Amino acid sequence: MGETAVQAIIKEERPDAPLRTETFRRARPDIAGPDAPELPFPIVLSGTVQHGFGRGGKDLGCPTANLPDESITPMSSVTRTGVYYGYAQISPEKNGQTILPEKDRNVMPMVMSLGWNPFYKNERLTAEIHLMHDFDTDFYGHHMKALVLGYIRPELDYTSREGLIEDIETDKRVALKSLARPAYEKFKSDSVFDTT
Ligand SMILES: Cc1cc2nc3c(=O)[nH]c(=O)nc-3n(C[C@H](O)[C@H](O)[C@H](O)COP(=O)(O)O)c2cc1C
């Protein structure tokens, strides 16, 4: 398969991700990034939600919305794979019809994995967004907008699924705490989102 724009810039050619260790787990800070977003953040991503392999929801209890390759290009400015946090919003419309329930239309906190998913040995660099909200329906084919505001940790390889699940749970807690700071929270009502 051909190289995507981000792959061309993120010159980590499917690196050997470091193995997650017990020391890493214990040393994880519960807040990530400076008190206010610093350049290149905020980064705006937008695109139509695609099907991934579907393991996120089933295997990991963490459903993710995948963005198409061309939508990941703005992430080339960060040049590193790993876990990011920010806000995202799903458009209520699909094929010209408004079908997303009212309660699923807000701007939600999110965690995003940008990487090769070494645990699953993927062949392509992907951007998967987990929105921290209990959706009534899936939203494949809907337009999604995301504002990436900070970086949490590098992508790791795991010897067990449980280790990955535990780190994703920690990522969510770190993201929520990091976003609760005023300089981050204000992006929830940013003009890229539809807040009418
Ligand atoms: C917050 C978050 C952090 C993740 N961190 C890693 C990681 O460190 N290593 C890894 O191999 N995969 C990581 N993943 C990716 C999962 O392996 C991925 O969601 C899984 O491959 C499911 O993808 P699928 O829905 O396309 O099947 C992470 C996913 C999320 C949402």
The ligand as an SDF file (V2000), in Angstrom:
LIG
                    3D

 31 33  0  0  0  0  0  0  0  0999 V2000
   -6.6620    5.9670   24.0210 C   0  0  0  0  0  0  0  0  0  0  0  0
   -6.1000    4.8580   23.1880 C   0  0  0  0  0  0  0  0  0  0  0  0
   -4.7860    4.4510   23.3830 C   0  0  0  0  0  0  0  0  0  0  0  0
   -4.2290    3.4080   22.6350 C   0  0  0  0  0  0  0  0  0  0  0  0
   -2.9290    3.0370   22.8450 N   0  0  0  0  0  0  0  0  0  0  0  0
   -2.3980    2.0120   22.1390 C   0  0  0  0  0  0  0  0  0  0  0  0
   -1.0450    1.5950   22.3520 C   0  0  0  0  0  0  0  0  0  0  0  0
   -0.2930    2.1600   23.1540 O   0  0  0  0  0  0  0  0  0  0  0  0
   -0.5990    0.5190   21.6510 N   0  0  0  0  0  0  0  0  0  0  0  0
   -1.3860   -0.1460   20.7400 C   0  0  0  0  0  0  0  0  0  0  0  0
   -0.9390   -1.1180   20.1650 O   0  0  0  0  0  0  0  0  0  0  0  0
   -2.6440    0.2700   20.4800 N   0  0  0  0  0  0  0  0  0  0  0  0
   -3.1660    1.3130   21.1700 C   0  0  0  0  0  0  0  0  0  0  0  0
   -4.4510    1.7100   20.9340 N   0  0  0  0  0  0  0  0  0  0  0  0
   -5.1310    1.2050   19.7530 C   0  0  0  0  0  0  0  0  0  0  0  0
   -5.9460   -0.0110   19.9690 C   0  0  0  0  0  0  0  0  0  0  0  0
   -5.0720   -1.0850   19.7720 O   0  0  0  0  0  0  0  0  0  0  0  0
   -7.0040    0.0860   18.8860 C   0  0  0  0  0  0  0  0  0  0  0  0
   -8.0300    0.9160   19.3100 O   0  0  0  0  0  0  0  0  0  0  0  0
   -7.4250   -1.2770   18.4340 C   0  0  0  0  0  0  0  0  0  0  0  0
   -6.4850   -1.6540   17.4830 O   0  0  0  0  0  0  0  0  0  0  0  0
   -8.8120   -1.3290   17.8430 C   0  0  0  0  0  0  0  0  0  0  0  0
   -8.8120   -0.8990   16.5330 O   0  0  0  0  0  0  0  0  0  0  0  0
  -10.0100   -1.2750   15.5540 P   0  0  0  0  0  0  0  0  0  0  0  0
  -11.2780   -0.6810   16.1460 O   0  0  0  0  0  0  0  0  0  0  0  0
   -9.6230   -0.6690   14.2290 O   0  0  0  0  0  0  0  0  0  0  0  0
  -10.0810   -2.7580   15.5090 O   0  0  0  0  0  0  0  0  0  0  0  0
   -5.0190    2.7510   21.6640 C   0  0  0  0  0  0  0  0  0  0  0  0
   -6.3530    3.1650   21.4570 C   0  0  0  0  0  0  0  0  0  0  0  0
   -6.9010    4.2030   22.2080 C   0  0  0  0  0  0  0  0  0  0  0  0
   -8.3160    4.6260   21.9730 C   0  0  0  0  0  0  0  0  0  0  0  0
  1  2  1  0
  2  3  1  0
  2 30  2  0
  3  4  2  0
  4  5  1  0
  4 28  1  0
  5  6  2  0
  6  7  1  0
  6 13  1  0
  7  8  2  0
  7  9  1  0
  9 10  1  0
 10 11  2  0
 10 12  1  0
 12 13  2  0
 13 14  1  0
 14 15  1  0
 14 28  1  0
 15 16  1  0
 16 17  1  0
 16 18  1  0
 18 19  1  0
 18 20  1  0
 20 21  1  0
 20 22  1  0
 22 23  1  0
 23 24  1  0
 24 25  2  0
 24 26  1  0
 24 27  1  0
 28 29  2  0
 29 30  1  0
 30 31  1  0
M  END
$$$$
